């Protein structure tokens, strides 16, 4: 057996001293909360922080928490701007206060700090502050603080710097995996980091366009993530799926505006490529003129897909209809989603052909005679492509059901839960699908880690003999659940007209 198989450890290994991501965040509190009045001065704050050996103070008045002041605020807002040390706290504090309940997990606190790009977080009980955690409370002997990585992303001045930072996030993600994390937690963290990198590349591209004398954006726009990025289901091994929507009320300046946005998009896409996100082989990227469209053009395109569902249109729907706004004017994307949700449930021919397309795209191999025979002989060299033969048919089936029900959520798990809530999926099948999704995604992420630095090794195809007997059974049962989903979708829409 190859070395790749020998140390392919089981899913969810027992935690042995790694960071406790799923314990209550209250365990990080090291002492009582330190507060100060908004009428106090910067000098008062500096002395209080020094005396207590802390880096932050919660600002409280008669109505409760109104802000926070950190040592960084004192440096950036007082010293750097040469303000008087007698400046009042109310003038230099940060507001509103970002809080989290003490019963939430350390992981949820991590996600909040990363998303907000903050280094301090107030912990509350019954809406009252009971403690503050900072980036230093996250430090372990070998681990860089996750929020500091986000600070590094926001201050990076090149794609090369961002590529280096992205590599530094991999140990954090791997550690979360070792913490018995669920797939939802892992993909949320991965997607949040990827989002932050993308947004910083967009900012750098905007600066570069301005430095080249091209000026700023010629009209409001939004950078959209599509496919797995649009669903917030990215893993560490993923290519690009993006698009761009912009305002253009008239045709007079359309060509000039599109040219500007295409040149801008090339800078962003090139930066993403440097950061380890390969260009999409199918050209589903904002550099494609067919995906760099005005608001009206996107509405027309979506309408054509729904009313004239050709094979090519169905292929587009499988990527384009999982989308979200990452940067810019989010309202443009909200309008597009609203139009899709309003029209997709009424597009009966589209739903019928989508259900047939879900089957044509591939069935999990467990129904094949060859699989059944080899299974009896110990699986032999049977393998499963975790992306194409497992996750893809699951995602496609759930997407079709979600579109038929007018569900706005894009994440597959959120769609499954909403379908069950609306009575569109039996509870037993819903729970089975959630378990199947979680297991297959965890397996895919683990295999991605294993093959990320191996040449000529697929990051998605896995040999059944590389799994232990329990994992083999779980994977086989998960594939059978996906078959049930496909049958359910086809039975519901395959015959309608």
C-alpha positions in Angstrom: 0.0 0.0 0.0 1.3 3.5 -0.9 2.3 6.0 1.7 -0.7 8.1 0.6 -2.9 5.3 2.0 -1.0 4.4 5.1 -1.4 7.8 6.8 -4.8 8.6 5.5 -6.3 9.1 9.0 -10.0 8.5 9.8 -12.5 11.3 9.7 -13.0 13.3 12.9 -10.0 12.0 14.8 -10.1 12.5 18.5 -8.8 15.9 19.6 -5.5 15.8 21.3 -4.5 19.2 22.5 -5.6 21.2 19.5 -7.5 24.5 19.9 -11.0 23.9 21.3 -13.1 25.5 18.5 -16.4 24.1 19.7 -16.2 24.9 23.4 -18.1 27.9 24.9 -16.4 31.2 24.1 -16.8 32.2 27.7 -13.9 29.9 28.5 -11.6 32.5 26.9 -12.5 35.2 29.5 -9.5 35.9 31.7 -10.9 38.5 34.0 -13.7 41.0 34.7 -14.6 43.5 32.1 -12.8 46.9 32.3 -14.9 49.9 31.3 -14.6 53.7 31.1 -16.9 56.7 30.7 -17.3 58.5 27.3 -16.4 61.7 29.1 -13.0 60.4 30.1 -9.9 61.4 28.2 -7.4 59.5 26.0 -4.9 60.0 28.7 -7.2 58.4 31.3 -7.6 55.4 29.0 -3.9 55.0 28.4 -3.2 55.0 32.2 -6.1 52.6 32.9 -4.9 50.1 30.2 -1.3 50.3 31.4 -2.3 49.8 35.1 -4.5 46.8 34.3 -2.2 45.4 31.6 -5.0 45.2 29.0 -5.5 46.4 25.5 -9.1 47.5 25.4 -11.8 49.2 27.4 -15.6 49.0 27.0 -17.2 52.5 26.9 -20.3 52.5 29.1 -22.8 55.3 29.9 -26.1 55.3 31.7 -27.8 53.6 28.8 -25.2 50.8 28.6 -22.4 49.9 26.1 -21.9 52.6 23.5 -18.4 51.8 22.2 -15.0 50.3 22.6 -11.6 51.8 22.8 -8.4 49.8 22.1 -4.7 50.5 22.3 -4.7 50.6 18.5 -7.4 53.3 18.6 -5.1 55.4 20.8 -2.2 55.0 18.4 -4.1 55.5 15.2 -6.7 58.1 16.3 -4.7 60.2 18.8 -0.9 59.8 18.3 -0.9 59.3 14.5 -3.4 62.2 14.0 -1.6 64.3 16.6 -4.8 64.8 18.6 -4.7 66.1 22.2 -4.3 63.4 24.9 -7.2 65.3 26.5 -9.5 64.2 23.7 -12.7 62.7 25.0 -13.3 58.9 24.7 -16.6 59.6 22.8 -14.5 61.2 20.0 -12.1 58.3 19.4 -14.0 55.2 20.4 -15.2 52.6 17.9 -19.0 52.1 17.7 -21.2 50.1 17.6 -19.8 47.4 19.9 -19.5 43.9 18.3 -20.7 41.3 20.8 -21.3 37.6 21.1 -23.3 35.6 23.7 -21.2 33.6 26.2 -23.0 30.4 25.1 -21.8 30.6 21.6 -18.8 28.5 20.5 -15.2 29.7 20.1 -15.7 28.9 16.4 -18.6 31.4 16.1 -16.5 34.0 17.8 -13.7 33.3 15.3 -16.0 33.7 12.3 -17.4 37.0 13.7 -13.9 38.4 14.2 -12.8 37.4 10.7 -15.9 38.7 9.1 -15.8 42.0 10.9 -12.0 42.3 10.7 -11.7 43.1 14.4 -9.2 42.2 17.1 -11.4 42.5 20.2 -14.9 41.0 20.9 -17.2 41.6 23.8 -18.8 38.6 25.4 -22.3 39.2 26.9 -24.8 37.5 29.2 -28.4 38.7 29.1 -27.2 41.6 26.9 -24.7 42.7 29.6 -20.9 42.7 29.0 -19.1 40.1 31.1 -15.7 40.0 29.3 -13.6 40.9 26.3 -11.5 38.5 24.2 -8.7 39.7 22.0 -6.4 38.2 19.4 -3.9 37.3 22.1 -6.5 35.0 23.7 -6.4 32.9 20.5 -2.6 32.4 20.5 -1.2 28.9 20.8 2.4 27.9 20.6 2.3 27.1 16.9 -0.7 29.0 15.7 -1.0 32.5 14.2 -4.1 34.3 15.3 -6.8 33.9 12.7 -8.1 37.5 12.9 -4.5 38.8 12.5 -4.5 36.9 9.2 -7.5 39.0 8.1 -5.7 42.2 9.2 -2.8 41.0 7.0 -5.1 40.4 4.1 -6.6 43.9 4.4 -3.2 45.5 4.5 -1.6 43.4 1.8 -0.3 45.4 -1.2 0.1 42.7 -3.8 -1.4 39.4 -5.0 1.9 37.7 -4.1 1.5 38.8 -0.5 -2.0 37.5 -0.4 -0.9 34.2 -1.9 1.6 33.8 1.0 -1.1 34.7 3.6 -3.5 32.2 2.0 -0.9 29.4 2.6 -0.7 30.5 6.2 -4.5 29.9 6.7 -4.2 26.2 5.7 -2.9 25.0 9.2 -5.9 26.8 10.8 -8.4 25.1 8.5 -6.7 21.7 9.0 -6.8 22.2 12.8 -10.5 23.0 12.6 -10.9 19.7 10.7 -9.1 17.9 13.4 -11.4 19.4 16.0 -14.3 17.2 14.8 -15.7 20.2 12.9 -18.7 19.8 10.6 -18.5 20.4 6.9 -20.6 23.6 7.3 -18.1 25.1 9.8 -15.2 24.2 7.6 -16.6 25.6 4.3 -17.8 28.8 6.2 -14.3 29.4 7.3 -12.7 28.6 4.0 -15.2 30.8 2.1 -14.8 33.7 4.5 -11.0 33.7 4.0 -11.4 33.4 0.2 -14.0 36.3 0.3 -11.6 38.5 2.2 -8.8 37.7 -0.3 -11.0 38.4 -3.3 -12.2 41.7 -1.8 -8.7 42.9 -1.2 -7.7 42.0 -4.8 -10.7 44.0 -6.0 -9.5 47.0 -3.9 -5.9 46.6 -5.3 -7.3 46.4 -8.9 -9.4 49.6 -8.3 -6.2 51.4 -7.1 -4.2 50.1 -10.1 -6.9 51.3 -12.6 -6.8 54.7 -11.0 -3.0 54.9 -11.0 -3.0 54.0 -14.7 -5.2 57.0 -15.4 -8.4 55.0 -16.0 -10.1 56.6 -13.0 -12.6 54.9 -10.8 -15.5 52.6 -11.8 -17.7 54.3 -14.4 -20.8 53.2 -12.6 -21.9 51.2 -9.5 -21.2 47.5 -9.8 -21.1 44.3 -7.9 -18.5 41.4 -8.1 -20.4 38.1 -7.9 -19.3 34.7 -6.8 -20.9 31.8 -8.6 -21.0 28.0 -8.3 -19.5 26.7 -5.1 -18.3 30.2 -4.2 -21.9 31.5 -4.7 -23.1 28.7 -2.4 -20.4 29.4 0.2 -19.3 25.8 -0.2 -15.7 26.2 -1.3 -13.0 23.8 -0.2 -9.2 24.4 -0.2 -8.9 23.1 -3.8 -11.2 25.2 -6.0 -11.1 27.2 -9.2 -12.7 30.5 -10.1 -16.4 31.1 -10.8 -17.2 34.8 -10.8 -19.1 37.4 -12.8 -19.8 41.2 -12.7 -23.0 43.2 -12.9 -23.0 47.0 -13.4 -25.4 49.9 -13.9 -25.8 51.3 -17.4 -29.1 53.2 -17.7 -28.4 54.1 -21.4 -26.5 52.6 -24.3 -24.5 55.7 -25.0 -21.6 54.8 -22.7 -22.2 51.0 -22.6 -19.2 50.0 -24.7 -16.8 52.2 -22.7 -18.1 51.0 -19.4 -17.9 47.4 -20.3 -14.3 47.9 -21.6 -13.3 49.4 -18.3 -14.9 46.6 -16.2 -13.4 43.9 -18.4 -9.9 45.4 -17.9 -10.5 45.7 -14.2 -11.8 42.1 -14.1 -8.6 40.8 -15.7 -6.6 42.3 -12.9 -8.7 40.6 -10.3 -8.8 37.3 -12.0 -5.0 37.4 -12.5 -4.6 38.1 -8.8 -6.8 35.2 -7.8 -4.8 33.0 -10.1 -1.6 34.1 -8.3 -3.3 33.3 -5.0 -3.9 29.7 -6.0 -7.4 29.9 -7.6 -7.0 28.5 -11.2 -9.0 30.1 -14.0 -12.3 28.4 -14.7 -11.8 26.0 -17.7 -15.3 26.9 -18.8 -14.5 30.6 -18.7 -17.1 31.3 -16.0 -15.3 34.5 -15.0 -15.9 38.2 -15.1 -13.3 38.6 -17.9 -15.8 36.9 -20.2 -17.9 39.6 -21.9 -20.9 37.4 -21.6 -20.6 37.5 -17.8 -19.7 41.2 -17.5 -23.2 42.5 -18.0 -25.5 45.3 -17.1 -28.4 44.8 -14.7 -30.8 44.7 -17.6 -28.7 42.2 -19.6 -28.5 39.9 -16.6 -32.3 40.0 -16.2 -32.7 39.1 -19.9 -30.1 36.3 -19.7 -31.9 34.7 -16.7 -35.2 35.1 -18.4 -33.9 33.3 -21.5 -32.6 30.4 -19.4 -36.0 30.0 -17.7 -38.1 30.3 -20.9 -35.8 28.6 -23.4 -34.0 25.9 -21.5 -31.7 24.5 -24.1 -29.0 22.1 -23.1 -26.5 25.0 -23.0 -28.9 27.1 -20.9 -29.3 24.3 -18.4 -25.6 24.0 -18.1 -25.4 27.7 -17.4 -28.2 27.5 -14.8 -26.2 24.9 -12.9 -23.5 27.6 -12.3 -25.2 31.0 -12.7 -28.2 30.3 -10.4 -25.9 29.8 -7.4 -24.7 33.4 -6.9 -24.1 36.1 -4.4 -22.5 39.6 -4.1 -19.0 39.8 -2.7 -18.1 43.4 -3.3 -19.8 46.6 -4.4 -23.5 47.5 -4.7 -25.2 44.5 -3.3 -28.6 45.8 -4.2 -27.9 44.9 -7.9 -27.6 41.3 -7.0 -30.6 41.3 -4.7 -32.8 42.5 -7.6 -31.5 39.7 -9.8 -32.2 37.1 -7.1 -35.7 38.5 -6.6 -36.5 38.1 -10.3 -35.1 34.5 -10.3 -37.1 33.5 -7.2 -40.3 35.1 -8.7 -40.1 33.3 -12.0 -38.4 29.9 -11.5 -41.4 28.2 -9.7 -43.6 29.0 -12.7 -41.1 27.8 -15.3 -42.5 24.3 -15.6 -40.6 23.3 -18.8 -37.4 24.5 -17.2 -38.0 22.5 -14.0 -38.8 19.4 -16.1 -35.6 19.6 -18.2 -33.6 20.4 -15.1 -34.8 17.3 -13.4 -33.8 15.3 -16.5 -30.5 17.1 -16.7 -29.8 16.1 -13.1 -30.0 12.5 -14.1 -28.1 12.9 -17.3 -25.2 14.6 -15.4 -24.5 11.3 -13.7 -25.8 8.9 -11.1 -23.8 7.8 -8.1 -22.1 4.5 -9.1 -23.7 2.3 -6.4 -26.6 1.3 -8.7 -24.2 -0.2 -11.3 -23.9 -4.0 -11.5 -20.1 -3.7 -11.7 -20.1 -1.9 -8.3 -22.3 -4.5 -6.7 -20.1 -7.4 -7.9 -16.8 -5.8 -6.9 -18.3 -4.8 -3.5 -18.8 -8.5 -2.8 -15.1 -9.1 -3.7 -13.9 -6.3 -1.4 -14.2 -3.3 -3.7 -11.0 -4.0 -5.5 -10.0 -0.9 -7.5 -13.4 0.7 -7.3 -13.2 4.5 -6.9 -15.6 7.5 -6.4 -15.1 11.0 -7.7 -16.4 12.8 -4.7 -17.2 16.0 -6.7 -18.7 14.6 -9.9 -20.4 11.5 -8.6 -21.4 12.6 -5.1 -21.5 16.3 -4.3 -22.5 17.5 -7.8 -25.7 15.3 -8.1 -26.7 16.2 -4.5 -26.2 19.9 -5.1 -28.0 19.8 -8.5 -31.1 17.9 -7.1 -31.4 20.3 -4.1 -31.0 23.3 -6.4 -33.9 22.2 -8.6 -36.2 21.6 -5.6 -35.2 25.0 -4.1 -35.9 26.9 -7.4 -39.3 25.2 -7.7 -40.1 26.3 -4.2 -38.9 29.9 -4.6 -36.2 29.5 -1.9 -33.7 32.3 -1.7 -31.0 30.5 0.2 -28.0 29.3 -1.9 -26.1 27.1 0.5 -27.1 23.4 0.0 -27.7 22.7 3.7 -29.8 25.8 4.1 -31.8 24.8 1.1 -32.4 21.3 2.5 -33.5 22.7 5.9 -35.8 25.2 4.2 -37.3 22.6 1.9 -38.1 20.4 5.0 -39.6 23.4 6.8 -41.9 24.1 3.9 -42.9 20.5 3.6 -41.2 20.0 0.3 -38.9 17.3 1.6 -39.8 14.5 4.1 -38.1 14.9 7.4 -36.3 11.5 7.2 -34.9 12.3 3.7 -33.9 15.8 4.8 -31.9 14.4 7.7 -30.3 11.7 5.5 -29.3 14.3 2.9 -27.8 16.6 5.5 -25.7 13.7 6.9 -24.7 12.6 3.4 -23.6 16.1 2.5 -21.6 16.5 5.7 -19.8 13.2 5.4 -19.0 13.6 1.7 -17.8 17.2 2.1 -15.6 16.2 5.1 -14.2 13.4 3.0 -13.5 15.7 0.1 -11.8 18.3 2.3 -9.6 15.6 4.0 -8.6 14.2 0.6 -7.9 17.8 -0.7 -5.4 18.2 2.2 -3.8 14.9 1.4 -3.4 15.6 -2.3 -2.8 19.4 -2.3 0.9 19.0 -2.7 0.9 15.8 -4.7 1.6 16.0 -8.4 -0.7 14.1 -10.8 -3.1 13.1 -8.1 -6.8 14.0 -8.3 -8.1 16.0 -5.3 -11.5 14.5 -5.8 -11.2 10.8 -6.8 -10.7 8.4 -3.9 -10.3 4.6 -3.9 -12.7 2.7 -1.7 -9.9 0.6 -0.4 -8.3 3.7 1.0 -11.2 4.0 3.5 -11.8 1.9 6.6 -14.8 -0.4 6.6 -17.0 2.1 8.5 -16.2 4.9 6.1 -16.8 2.6 3.2 -20.3 1.9 4.6 -21.0 5.6 5.3 -20.0 6.6 1.8 -22.0 3.9 0.1 -25.1 4.8 2.2 -24.6 8.5 1.4 -24.5 7.7 -2.4 -27.7 5.7 -2.0 -29.4 8.7 -0.4 -28.3 10.8 -3.4 -29.9 8.3 -5.7 -33.2 8.7 -3.7 -33.0 12.4 -4.1 -32.5 12.1 -7.9 -35.5 9.8 -8.1 -37.6 12.2 -6.0 -36.7 15.2 -8.2 -37.5 13.3 -11.4 -40.7 11.8 -10.1 -41.8 15.3 -9.1 -40.9 17.2 -12.3 -40.0 14.7 -15.0 -43.5 14.4 -16.3 -44.8 17.9 -15.9 -45.6 20.2 -18.8 
